Amino acid sequence: MEFWPELGLFVVKAVIVVVALGAIIGLVARAAARGGGGHEGRDRLVVKRLNERYRRMAQAVRGALLPKHAARAALKDDKKQAKAERKAKGAALAARVAKPRVFVVDFDGNVRASAVTHLRAEITAILAVARPGDEVVVRIKSPGGLVHAYGLAASQLERVKAAGVQLTAVVDLVAASGGYMMACVADRILAAPFAVVGSIGVVAGIPNLNRLLKRHDVDYELLTAGEYKRTLTVFGENTEAGRKKLQEELDLTHALFKAWVGRHRPAVDLTKVATGEHWYGTQALELGLVDAVGTSDDYLMAKLDEAELVSVAHKIHRPLVERLSRAAAATVDRGLDRVAQRAIESRFP
């Protein structure tokens, strides 16, 4: 009952924001046109060594806890060690090369799985340099969304396994529906104790305004070529045949989803888990949906001494005018995503 008032309020806010941003974008666009315009968007990879980051964090905490004289002594020792490492740079480099690498990527998914654009670039870059013994850790956060979009994201993770590189998925918050479609591809899945996992099901819903249009003597004409080009519509009069066809499509998609999970997690009892329900991490472990309970922080810290931890993130730098126009569109998109995701997340109390 709260859905339509909330959607109407959001639309009003979105219109106001878009009009304001549109005026700003127009002014900036005219200024850019006079100045010869901007440059095309440039994409880049941000690569960071996490070992050094974690060690600096530990040094900062240690320095804050020690007395001043002890902190100065510890800092002096750290500088001596850094100097010694610089002298032995060749040996240190050889040791680094000999260590396996753990590449860390993040997937923060929305309904449309927009992050797949970044994921495919990150995976491509990693596979170009991966060696035997390396590992990819993907931290997934997603309540699911469009089937084809998450199918593409899951296929990107399949590329890692096809290349012979170990793949680990970690769920700190939620990997449900399409999120679990991605996670189940991994060789090993970890989930935090209260992370939401599962929701192996398919859902479709659409409002129908046909009676409202008839009440105001408004006709809606929809022409199609092909018996099932449209099943249910927003404005037209829906039929039992259309409902039956859509249900058949949902059942087929569900069957494909179950087959996907069964191929990657053959030990899972699909009759128990493919009901559309979700479970928390500890429950998911009992059902075989995950392999261990733990957080991404614990997993990476355990690898700190035995491997080089490398985070890889794909970024796109866009001209100012494009950034402003995208910000206006993103405001509307985020609002619509928020409404849709609230409907999804309401199933995950």
PEDA-V894439 format. One record per residue. N is the residue number from 1. PHI is phi as a letter, one per 30 degrees, with the letter a starting at -180 (999 if undefined). BURIAL is 1 if it has 9 or more other ideal C-beta (glycine too) atoms within 8 Angstrom, else 0. Layout:
BEGIN
n->(N:N)
phi->(PHI:PHI)
burial->(BURIAL:BURIAL)
END
This chain:
BEGIN
n->(1:2:3:4:5:6:7:8:9:10:11:12:13:14:15:16:17:18:19:20:21:22:23:24:25:26:27:28:29:30:31:32:33:34:35:36:37:38:39:40:41:42:43:44:45:46:47:48:49:50:51:52:53:54:55:56:57:58:59:60:61:62:63:64:65:66:67:68:69:70:71:72:73:74:75:76:77:78:79:80:81:82:83:84:85:86:87:88:89:90:91:92:93:94:95:96:97:98:99:100:101:102:103:104:105:106:107:108:109:110:111:112:113:114:115:116:117:118:119:120:121:122:123:124:125:126:127:128:129:130:131:132:133:134:135:136:137:138:139:140:141:142:143:144:145:146:147:148:149:150:151:152:153:154:155:156:157:158:159:160:161:162:163:164:165:166:167:168:169:170:171:172:173:174:175:176:177:178:179:180:181:182:183:184:185:186:187:188:189:190:191:192:193:194:195:196:197:198:199:200:201:202:203:204:205:206:207:208:209:210:211:212:213:214:215:216:217:218:219:220:221:222:223:224:225:226:227:228:229:230:231:232:233:234:235:236:237:238:239:240:241:242:243:244:245:246:247:248:249:250:251:252:253:254:255:256:257:258:259:260:261:262:263:264:265:266:267:268:269:270:271:272:273:274:275:276:277:278:279:280:281:282:283:284:285:286:287:288:289:290:291:292:293:294:295:296:297:298:299:300:301:302:303:304:305:306:307:308:309:310:311:312:313:314:315:316:317:318:319:320:321:322:323:324:325:326:327:328:329:330:331:332:333:334:335:336:337:338:339:340:341:342:343:344:345:346:347:348:349)
phi->(999:d:d:d:e:d:d:d:d:d:d:d:d:d:d:d:d:d:d:d:d:d:d:d:d:d:d:d:d:d:d:d:d:d:c:j:i:c:c:d:d:c:c:a:c:c:c:b:d:d:e:d:d:d:d:d:d:d:d:d:d:d:d:d:d:d:e:e:d:d:d:d:d:d:d:d:d:d:d:d:d:d:d:d:d:d:d:c:e:d:d:d:d:d:d:d:d:d:d:d:c:c:d:c:b:c:b:c:c:c:e:c:h:e:d:d:e:d:e:d:d:d:d:d:d:d:d:d:b:d:c:e:j:d:b:c:c:c:c:c:b:a:d:j:l:d:d:d:d:d:d:d:d:d:d:d:d:d:d:d:d:d:d:i:c:d:b:b:c:b:c:d:b:a:b:c:h:d:d:d:e:d:d:d:d:d:d:b:b:c:b:d:e:c:d:c:b:j:h:d:a:b:b:b:b:a:d:b:c:d:d:d:d:d:d:c:h:c:c:b:c:b:c:b:c:j:e:c:d:b:c:c:b:d:c:d:d:d:c:d:d:d:d:d:d:d:d:d:d:d:d:d:d:d:d:d:d:d:d:d:d:d:d:c:b:d:d:d:d:d:d:c:c:c:c:i:d:c:b:d:e:d:d:d:d:d:d:i:d:b:c:a:c:l:c:d:d:d:d:d:d:d:c:e:d:c:b:d:c:b:d:b:b:c:b:b:c:c:e:e:d:d:d:d:d:d:d:d:d:d:d:d:d:d:d:d:d:d:d:d:d:d:d:d:d:d:d:c:d)
burial->(0:0:0:0:0:1:1:0:0:1:0:0:1:1:0:0:1:1:0:0:1:1:0:1:1:0:0:1:1:0:0:1:0:0:0:0:0:0:0:0:1:0:1:0:1:1:0:0:1:1:1:0:1:1:0:0:0:0:1:0:0:1:1:0:0:1:0:0:0:0:1:0:0:1:1:0:0:1:0:0:0:0:0:0:1:0:0:0:0:0:0:1:0:0:0:0:0:0:1:1:1:1:1:1:1:0:1:0:1:1:1:0:1:0:1:1:0:1:1:1:1:1:1:0:1:1:1:0:0:1:0:0:0:1:1:1:1:1:1:1:1:1:1:1:1:1:1:0:1:1:1:1:1:1:0:1:1:1:1:1:1:0:0:0:1:0:1:1:1:1:1:1:0:1:1:1:1:1:1:1:1:1:1:1:1:1:0:1:1:1:1:1:0:0:1:1:1:1:1:1:1:1:0:0:0:0:0:1:0:1:0:0:1:0:0:0:0:0:0:0:0:0:0:0:0:0:0:0:0:1:0:1:1:0:1:1:0:1:0:0:0:1:1:0:1:1:0:0:1:1:0:0:1:1:0:0:1:1:0:1:1:1:0:0:1:0:0:1:0:1:0:0:1:1:0:0:0:1:1:1:1:0:0:1:1:0:1:1:1:1:0:1:1:1:1:1:0:0:1:1:0:0:1:1:0:0:1:1:1:1:1:1:1:1:1:0:0:0:1:0:1:1:1:1:1:1:1:1:0:0:1:1:0:0:1:1:1:1:1:1:1:0:1:1:0:0:0:1:0)
END
